[in-house]
Amino acid sequence: MRVLLTGGGTAGHINPALAIAQTIQQNDPSAVIEFVGIERGKETELIPREGFRLHFVKSQGFKRSLSLSNFRSAWLFFTSPYAKQTTSIIKEFQPDVVIGTGGFASWPLMAAAARMGIPTAVHESNSIPGLTVRLLQKKVDRIWTNFECTKDYLKVPKKILRVGNPFRGGFGGISREEARRKLGIEANRLFILSFGGSLGAENLNRAIVRTMKELGGAHPEILLRHAAGKRDYQATLEDFRSNGLEKLGSCEVAEYIYDMSLQMSAADLVICRAGAMTLSELALLGKASILIPSPYVAENHQYRNAKTLSDAGAAVLVEEKELESDALTEQVKALIMDQNRLRTLENNITGFADPEANKRIWEELLGLIQSKRSK
């Protein structure tokens, strides 16, 4: 089996693609898998780390405000699926199937593959489909969704199948105790893991540093580890140091967390955005969490994701506009002082787990290839 996967720009689109790639490898070790993305996206770092070859196409997103860059975005939208740079990847690789995970980085290859008659599927993790998925819906053969309600925003019901969110290797495959042993974290230490987007989340970063300042010295028995993101790492590190936090053994700041499955497995509390992939992983692991949805995403879908869990007593919701106050710190303090509530959050979120997602995706992938060949 030869598979091209595309989706990038941010980790939110890359990680589902990597999870699908791992699922294919587990079921067909002889499969040849390569990725397609853009040269300035996070995929340039994440994909090679996993040992996959990465090709590049030209694409860029549209800005919500009036901008001259939108003219280039529009030009690339119309031309990139026909560009030699795009079509030559398909002709040389000869894929049996092309799979996209959304984001503007996936548009050129998916549109080109669909036009060339190659089996195509796009996976949408969020409840509300992004612009790229909506534009591709009439072109691709299948649309795989995580949420049942996603079909209400699309016009091709016969193509849509809810498969759930794919999960990467390691998620659910290691116990909290074993993860802590590997990371060198004491069994009885309360471990709080926090992170924003792969590029960064400025307001969240500042709020986390304030929380560290409040708790780090007063509670040395707690370990607070935060990933600030590539764009905001230096500024966050300066803030961290100016508050004297590097002298404490209880607070750490990193640019990015590469062994997320291990770190999340070890955590007692996770503070993060509310992207669908992350929420699926929290559910699979049964982790208590404080969710701070990004207000900068289309259709405010992260808030809807987080509100669903919050209403079910499966997570704590803190909106970004509350970060300038001490809302985050107060929520953390309340949770660490109430072990019963932590256990309740852990138990409730497991109801949102979907451990059969990878199996369904593999079966649907095989069915897509076979049905296309039979025609």
C-alpha atoms as one frame of an Amber mdcrd trajectory, in Angstrom:
protein
   0.000   0.000   0.000   1.253   3.472  -0.946  -0.221   6.386   0.992   0.237
  10.148   0.794  -0.845  12.102   3.862  -1.274  15.861   3.901  -2.195  18.397
   6.536  -0.071  20.925   8.296   0.735  24.422   9.362   0.058  23.603  13.021
   0.274  20.508  15.192  -3.529  20.350  15.310  -3.534  19.158  11.693  -0.240
  17.246  11.790  -0.858  15.003  14.793  -4.032  13.380  13.365  -2.100  12.673
  10.176   0.728  11.086  12.156  -1.802   9.011  14.088  -3.315   7.739  10.836
   0.172   6.946   9.528   0.959   4.921  12.630  -2.334   3.051  12.306  -1.488
   2.115   8.725   1.990   0.937   9.728   0.591  -1.211  12.537  -1.803  -2.954
  10.163   0.497  -3.070   7.134   4.206  -2.842   8.073   5.156  -2.904   4.383
   3.112   0.226   3.592   5.006   3.132   2.027   3.883   6.410   3.591   5.011
   9.937   2.778   3.761  13.375   3.762   3.046  16.628   1.950   3.007  20.035
   3.625   4.286  23.592   3.396   7.831  24.780   3.972   7.062  27.146   6.849
   4.714  24.871   8.773   5.291  22.918  11.970   5.427  19.768   9.832   9.009
  20.602   8.824   9.939  19.747  12.398   7.436  17.084  13.439   7.257  14.860
  10.353  11.005  14.172   9.893  11.279  13.375  13.616   8.923  10.452  13.001
  11.035   9.184  10.113   8.724  10.092   7.236   9.735  11.783   4.010   8.158
  15.211   3.570   7.334  16.900   0.253   6.310  20.529  -0.134   3.593  22.392
  -2.007   2.739  26.081  -2.023  -0.304  27.222  -0.083  -1.235  29.816   2.507
  -4.306  30.653   4.522  -6.583  33.637   4.232  -6.428  36.361   6.877  -9.710
  37.425   8.430  -8.843  41.103   8.120  -8.211  42.921   4.845  -4.668  42.155
   3.771  -2.607  42.186   0.599  -1.478  38.656   1.444  -5.011  37.465   0.685
  -4.374  38.172  -2.994  -1.502  35.692  -2.939  -3.641  33.241  -0.956  -6.336
  33.448  -3.618  -3.827  33.014  -6.442  -2.345  29.921  -4.769  -5.820  28.551
  -4.079  -6.643  28.496  -7.785  -3.210  27.549  -9.166  -1.528  25.248  -6.636
  -3.622  22.123  -7.393  -2.454  22.383 -11.023   1.146  23.386 -10.318   3.892
  21.018 -11.437   5.257  21.043  -7.892   1.987  19.465  -6.734   1.127  17.100
  -9.578   4.672  15.730  -9.883   4.507  14.474  -6.285   1.452  12.396  -7.154
   2.791  11.149 -10.489   6.135  10.106  -9.037   4.790   8.520  -5.832   1.778
   6.779  -7.435  -0.353   6.600  -4.266  -3.125   4.081  -3.711  -4.884   6.685
  -1.565  -4.407  10.297  -0.486  -5.598  11.358   2.975  -5.891  14.919   4.268
  -6.398  16.183   7.812  -7.463  19.730   7.017  -5.774  23.096   7.039  -4.811
  25.142   3.996  -1.638  23.062   3.603  -3.738  20.083   2.512  -5.754  21.886
  -0.187  -3.361  21.622  -3.187  -2.652  17.899  -2.933  -6.200  16.843  -2.056
  -7.732  18.864  -4.884  -5.166  17.573  -7.362  -5.513  13.913  -6.304  -9.302
  14.062  -6.512  -9.114  15.555 -10.008  -6.697  12.785 -11.067  -9.102  10.043
  -9.929  -7.061   8.809  -6.969  -9.013   7.586  -3.902  -9.212  10.468  -1.415
 -10.415  10.925   2.148 -10.298  13.908   4.450 -10.531  13.668   8.238 -12.125
  16.488  10.252 -11.359  16.433  13.977 -13.453  19.398  15.042 -17.202  19.613
  15.435 -17.455  22.378  12.827 -15.548  21.656   9.590 -12.844  24.079   8.570
 -12.807  26.017   5.318 -10.543  23.538   3.529 -12.789  20.582   4.337 -15.859
  22.508   3.204 -14.139  23.366  -0.068 -13.067  19.749  -0.603 -16.367  18.088
   0.294 -17.619  17.722  -3.286 -14.207  16.648  -4.602 -13.081  13.893  -2.216
 -14.507  10.365  -1.962 -14.895  10.220   1.827 -15.205  12.621   4.741 -14.308
  11.071   8.089 -15.493  12.960  11.159 -14.904  12.912  14.880 -18.233  14.452
  15.880 -21.622  13.251  14.696 -22.868  16.834  14.389 -20.220  17.707  11.773
 -22.470  16.324   9.048 -24.945  19.131   9.734 -22.434  21.641   8.329 -21.740
  19.735   5.117 -23.806  19.064   1.983 -22.690  15.547   1.025 -24.226  13.182
   3.613 -23.499  10.031   1.599 -19.750  10.686   1.823 -19.686  11.317   5.569
 -18.834   8.706   8.176 -18.109   9.272  11.832 -14.952   7.327  12.685 -13.749
   9.259  15.747 -10.334  10.787  16.250  -7.231   8.701  15.530  -4.815   8.469
  18.433  -1.064   8.247  18.321   0.999   5.351  19.605   1.629   5.527  23.344
  -1.719   7.073  24.226  -3.418   4.539  26.427  -0.493   2.142  26.097   1.372
   3.062  29.285   0.293   3.463  32.902   0.723   6.599  34.991   3.216   4.753
  37.189   5.353   3.529  34.290   5.302   6.960  32.634   6.492   8.561  35.843
   9.249   6.010  36.227  10.514   6.789  32.734  10.355  10.540  33.347  11.919
  10.357  36.788   8.879  11.836  38.554   8.187  10.637  42.089   5.076   8.472
  42.397   3.440  10.699  45.038   4.265  14.063  43.438   1.406  16.073  41.909
   2.336  16.704  38.292   0.631  19.542  36.385   1.291  19.636  32.644   0.352
  22.687  30.577   0.677  23.748  26.951  -0.942  26.004  24.373  -0.651  25.698
  20.619   2.474  24.406  18.868   3.374  27.985  17.930   2.358  29.480  21.246
  -0.444  31.187  23.142   0.744  34.488  24.589  -2.063  35.120  27.085  -2.006
  31.534  28.297   1.775  31.630  28.692   1.604  34.732  30.874  -1.176  33.229
  32.984   0.793  30.016  33.514   3.835  31.966  34.707   1.628  33.802  37.216
   0.247  30.467  38.389   3.780  29.131  38.778   4.730  32.219  40.781   1.770
  31.669  43.091   2.200  27.927  43.578   5.843  27.111  42.853   7.346  28.341
  46.104   4.376  27.593  48.333   3.981  24.017  47.065   7.403  22.480  46.318
   5.717  19.078  46.283   4.046  20.041  42.982   5.778  19.827  39.594   4.530
  22.349  37.003   5.814  21.789  33.467   4.793  24.121  30.623   5.401  24.163
  26.865   5.297  27.750  25.604   5.420  27.146  21.831   8.019  28.088  19.260
   6.886  31.670  18.629   6.508  32.692  22.285   9.161  30.556  23.965  11.838
  33.234  24.428   9.409  35.821  25.787   7.909  33.262  28.176  11.339  32.130
  29.297  12.322  35.725  30.083   9.104  36.169  32.073   9.790  32.882  33.853
  13.332  33.921  34.776  12.444  37.485  35.777  10.077  36.021  38.373  12.866
  33.865  39.783  11.107  30.640  38.848  14.122  28.876  37.359  15.580  28.701
  40.867  12.690  26.548  41.983  12.823  22.829  41.404   9.072  22.727  40.956
   8.637  24.790  37.757   9.861  24.133  34.205   9.355  25.822  30.831  10.082
  24.157  27.471   9.516  25.194  23.860   7.610  22.075  22.815   6.785  18.667
  24.267   7.750  15.921  21.838   6.950  12.944  24.090   3.405  14.100  24.770
   1.937  10.628  25.261   4.457   9.934  28.022   4.089  13.332  29.693   0.302
  13.295  29.551   0.165   9.736  30.872   2.192  10.838  33.897   0.156  13.981
  34.629  -2.423  14.464  37.371  -3.819  17.638  35.812  -3.513  18.990  32.266
  -4.013  22.655  31.353  -4.404  23.163  27.619  -6.365  24.418  24.635  -9.461
  22.538  23.493  -8.486  21.201  20.088 -10.351  18.031  19.227  -7.245  15.851
  19.008  -6.079  16.881  22.460  -9.510  16.290  23.967  -9.679  12.810  22.457
  -6.302  11.990  23.987  -7.336  13.352  27.396 -10.439  11.168  27.241  -8.509
   8.077  26.217  -6.113   8.562  29.149  -8.798   9.666  31.604  -7.104  12.919
  32.597  -8.466  15.779  34.671  -8.086  19.017  32.762  -8.584  22.764  32.694
  -9.478  23.780  29.158  -8.748  27.257  27.801 -10.220  27.287  24.277  -8.528
  29.461  21.704 -10.817  32.317  20.640  -8.839  32.726  17.413 -10.113  29.666
  15.546 -12.877  29.519  12.963 -16.450  29.218  14.246 -15.139  29.273  17.845
 -15.118  25.467  17.674 -12.696  25.042  20.582 -15.141  26.736  22.927 -17.886
  24.392  21.767 -15.597  21.411  22.317 -14.685  22.559  25.829 -18.269  23.499
  26.760 -19.455  20.006  25.875 -16.998  18.479  28.349 -17.561  21.151  30.974
 -21.335  20.679  30.895 -20.798  16.957  31.450 -18.556  17.540  34.470 -15.628
  16.115  32.498 -13.390  19.210  32.461 -13.061  22.720  33.867 -13.601  25.546
  31.378 -11.714  28.846  31.698 -12.158  31.332  28.862  -9.190  33.300  27.563
 -10.812  36.603  28.549 -10.611  35.404  32.178  -6.849  34.906  32.066  -6.035
  38.509  32.954  -7.608  37.859  36.340  -6.505  35.100  38.691  -9.171  32.700
  37.402  -6.696  30.081  36.202  -4.648  30.115  39.399  -7.768  29.878  41.530
  -9.059  26.908  39.544  -5.718  25.118  39.862  -5.596  25.765  43.600  -9.151
  24.517  44.027  -8.428  21.286  42.145  -5.161  20.414  43.851  -6.906  20.795
  47.209  -9.772  18.526  46.190  -8.604  15.076  45.176 -12.172  13.820  44.946
 -12.969  16.401  42.274  -9.869  15.387  40.318 -11.043  11.776  40.397 -14.536
  12.827  39.286 -13.132  14.725  36.271 -11.014  11.688  35.389 -13.966   9.341
  35.546 -16.329  11.590  33.603 -14.011  12.315  30.699 -13.479   8.627  29.958
 -17.071   8.601  28.696 -15.864  10.614  25.702 -13.103   8.161  24.784 -13.264
   6.255  21.504 -10.699   3.428  21.595 -12.045   1.894  18.358 -11.270   4.950
  16.180  -8.027   3.605  14.706  -9.646   0.282  13.823 -12.527   2.037  12.056
 -10.189   4.302  10.099  -8.145   1.333   8.896 -11.234  -0.595   7.814 -12.652
   2.423   6.013  -9.324   3.067   4.313  -9.273  -0.474   2.930 -12.888  -0.188
   1.849 -12.230   3.078   0.025  -9.312   1.651  -1.951 -11.208  -1.528  -2.864
 -14.390   0.297  -3.906 -12.419   2.650  -6.114 -10.533  -0.220  -7.732 -13.761
  -2.109  -8.442 -14.986   0.832 -10.499
